[in-house]
Amino acid sequence: MSYKIRFEAALGKTKELGLMFQGVQYPFQAPLSFEVKRKVLQSCVDVLFAHGYQNSSSLAGKCTPIHLMMHRYLKDELGIDSYITIGDYYWNDYIYCEMSYEIIKSELTQLDITKPLKAHVWLTLTDGTIIDCTLQGHADLLFNRGDFPVEKCLTIVEINSSEDEVSGYHRPYLVGSDFLMKACAMYVM
């Protein structure tokens, strides 16, 4: 199953759960240019450094605040739309921030702002490109790979990239920030 199909399913589930996803204009639009994507990645590095995120250890576990910040920055400063995307990352032998719709429903009904939300958050650009500023940084620490500078922690995945279980792939479950607000994840940072 491709990222596009999983993203479409996440949009459907978001709507089915009564969650809002303002600003989402789907289907994916024409591919963004290399220059636009380069500008997005450079902006991510610059903004993260400006806010004190300089290495793997400072990024780990901060996907919600970082991607909400980058989402707003890209829109306000560069005029680039993106979708807050919530899900997990799947490898054949490990699932990072494993999610399910049962977990999502539980999070929505049993609010506990003292517990961190078990979900991964990233950005999906309007052409389906994934921008993930935190996955690699957290994986660096989880798998004892080292503590790398922020520019080595960013992940960009093109919509037409091949996926396999060994290298892993993003699995979106929800689109938009409404779930984060309702599950109080925006307040536990």
C-alpha positions as CSV (number, residue, x, y, z in Angstrom):
1,M,0.0,0.0,0.0
2,S,1.4,3.4,-0.9
3,Y,1.7,6.5,1.2
4,K,-1.0,8.2,-0.9
5,I,-3.5,5.4,-0.2
6,R,-2.7,5.5,3.5
7,F,-3.0,9.3,3.6
8,E,-6.4,9.1,1.9
9,A,-7.5,6.5,4.5
10,A,-6.3,8.8,7.3
11,L,-8.3,11.7,5.9
12,G,-11.4,9.4,5.9
13,K,-10.8,8.2,9.4
14,T,-10.2,11.8,10.6
15,K,-13.6,12.8,9.2
16,E,-15.3,9.6,10.6
17,L,-14.0,10.4,14.1
18,G,-15.5,13.9,13.9
19,L,-12.1,15.6,13.9
20,M,-11.6,18.7,11.8
21,F,-8.8,19.1,9.3
22,Q,-9.0,22.8,8.3
23,G,-6.9,23.9,5.4
24,V,-6.6,20.4,3.9
25,Q,-7.1,20.6,0.1
26,Y,-6.8,17.1,-1.2
27,P,-5.9,15.4,-3.6
28,F,-2.2,16.1,-3.7
29,Q,-1.2,18.8,-6.0
30,A,1.5,19.0,-8.7
31,P,5.0,18.1,-7.5
32,L,6.8,20.9,-5.8
33,S,10.1,22.0,-7.3
34,F,13.5,20.9,-6.0
35,E,14.1,24.5,-5.1
36,V,11.0,24.7,-2.9
37,K,11.9,21.5,-1.1
38,R,15.4,22.6,-0.6
39,K,14.0,25.9,0.9
40,V,11.7,23.9,3.2
41,L,14.6,21.8,4.5
42,Q,16.9,24.7,5.0
43,S,14.2,26.6,6.8
44,C,13.6,23.6,9.1
45,V,17.3,23.6,10.0
46,D,17.4,27.4,10.6
47,V,14.2,27.5,12.6
48,L,15.2,24.4,14.7
49,F,18.6,25.9,15.5
50,A,17.0,29.3,16.4
51,H,14.7,27.5,18.9
52,G,17.5,25.5,20.5
53,Y,17.1,22.2,18.7
54,Q,20.6,21.4,17.7
55,N,21.1,17.6,17.8
56,S,19.4,14.3,18.0
57,S,19.0,14.4,21.8
58,S,17.2,17.8,21.6
59,L,14.8,16.6,18.9
60,A,13.9,13.2,20.5
61,G,10.3,13.1,21.8
62,K,9.5,16.6,20.6
63,C,7.6,15.8,17.3
64,T,4.4,17.5,18.3
65,P,5.8,21.0,19.2
66,I,8.4,20.9,16.5
67,H,6.1,20.0,13.6
68,L,3.4,22.4,14.8
69,M,6.0,25.1,14.8
70,M,7.3,24.2,11.4
71,H,3.8,23.9,10.0
72,R,3.0,27.5,11.1
73,Y,6.4,28.8,10.0
74,L,6.2,27.3,6.5
75,K,2.7,28.8,6.0
76,D,3.3,32.3,7.6
77,E,6.9,32.9,6.4
78,L,7.2,31.0,3.2
79,G,3.6,30.6,2.0
80,I,4.0,26.9,1.8
81,D,1.1,24.7,2.9
82,S,1.6,21.4,4.7
83,Y,-0.6,18.9,6.6
84,I,0.0,18.0,10.2
85,T,0.1,14.2,9.9
86,I,-0.3,11.8,12.9
87,G,0.7,8.2,12.9
88,D,3.6,5.8,13.4
89,Y,6.7,4.6,11.6
90,Y,6.8,0.9,10.7
91,W,9.8,-1.4,10.3
92,N,9.5,-5.2,10.0
93,D,10.9,-5.6,13.5
94,Y,9.8,-2.4,15.3
95,I,7.0,0.1,15.2
96,Y,7.9,3.6,16.4
97,C,5.1,5.2,18.4
98,E,2.7,2.4,17.4
99,M,-0.8,3.6,16.9
100,S,-4.2,2.1,16.2
101,Y,-7.7,3.5,16.0
102,E,-8.5,1.9,19.3
103,I,-5.7,3.9,20.9
104,I,-6.9,7.0,19.2
105,K,-10.4,6.6,20.5
106,S,-9.1,5.9,24.0
107,E,-7.0,9.1,23.8
108,L,-10.0,11.1,22.9
109,T,-12.2,9.6,25.7
110,Q,-9.7,9.2,28.6
111,L,-7.9,12.5,28.6
112,D,-4.8,12.5,30.8
113,I,-2.6,15.6,30.3
114,T,0.1,14.1,32.5
115,K,0.9,11.3,30.0
116,P,2.6,12.1,26.8
117,L,0.7,11.2,23.7
118,K,1.8,8.0,22.0
119,A,1.9,9.1,18.4
120,H,4.3,10.4,15.9
121,V,3.7,13.7,14.1
122,W,5.3,14.9,10.8
123,L,4.4,17.2,7.9
124,T,3.1,16.1,4.6
125,L,3.5,18.8,1.9
126,T,0.8,19.4,-0.7
127,D,2.4,17.1,-3.2
128,G,2.6,14.2,-0.8
129,T,6.3,14.7,0.2
130,I,7.0,13.8,3.8
131,I,9.1,16.2,6.0
132,D,10.0,14.6,9.3
133,C,12.3,16.6,11.6
134,T,12.3,14.2,14.6
135,L,12.1,10.6,13.7
136,Q,15.8,10.1,12.9
137,G,16.9,12.0,16.0
138,H,14.8,9.8,18.3
139,A,15.9,6.7,16.4
140,D,19.6,7.8,16.9
141,L,19.0,7.6,20.6
142,L,16.8,4.5,20.7
143,F,19.2,2.5,18.6
144,N,22.4,3.9,20.1
145,R,23.6,5.4,16.7
146,G,25.0,8.5,18.2
147,D,23.9,12.2,18.8
148,F,24.0,13.9,15.4
149,P,23.6,17.6,14.4
150,V,20.0,18.6,13.4
151,E,20.8,18.7,9.7
152,K,21.6,15.0,9.8
153,C,18.3,14.2,11.5
154,L,15.8,15.5,8.9
155,T,14.0,13.1,6.7
156,I,12.4,13.9,3.3
157,V,10.5,11.2,1.5
158,E,9.1,11.8,-2.0
159,I,5.6,10.6,-2.7
160,N,6.8,8.2,-5.4
161,S,9.6,6.7,-3.2
162,S,9.6,2.9,-3.0
163,E,8.8,1.5,0.4
164,D,10.0,-1.6,2.1
165,E,9.7,-3.1,5.5
166,V,13.5,-3.1,6.2
167,S,14.1,0.6,5.7
168,G,10.6,1.4,7.1
169,Y,7.8,3.8,6.2
170,H,5.4,6.4,7.6
171,R,1.9,5.2,8.4
172,P,-0.6,8.1,8.8
173,Y,-3.7,7.6,10.9
174,L,-5.0,11.1,11.2
175,V,-4.6,14.5,9.4
176,G,-4.8,17.9,11.1
177,S,-4.1,19.2,14.6
178,D,-7.6,18.7,16.0
179,F,-6.7,15.3,17.5
180,L,-3.7,16.9,19.2
181,M,-5.8,19.6,20.7
182,K,-8.6,17.3,21.9
183,A,-6.1,14.7,23.3
184,C,-4.3,17.6,25.1
185,A,-1.0,16.7,23.4
186,M,-0.4,20.4,22.5
187,Y,-0.2,21.2,26.2
188,V,2.3,18.4,27.2
189,M,5.5,19.6,25.7
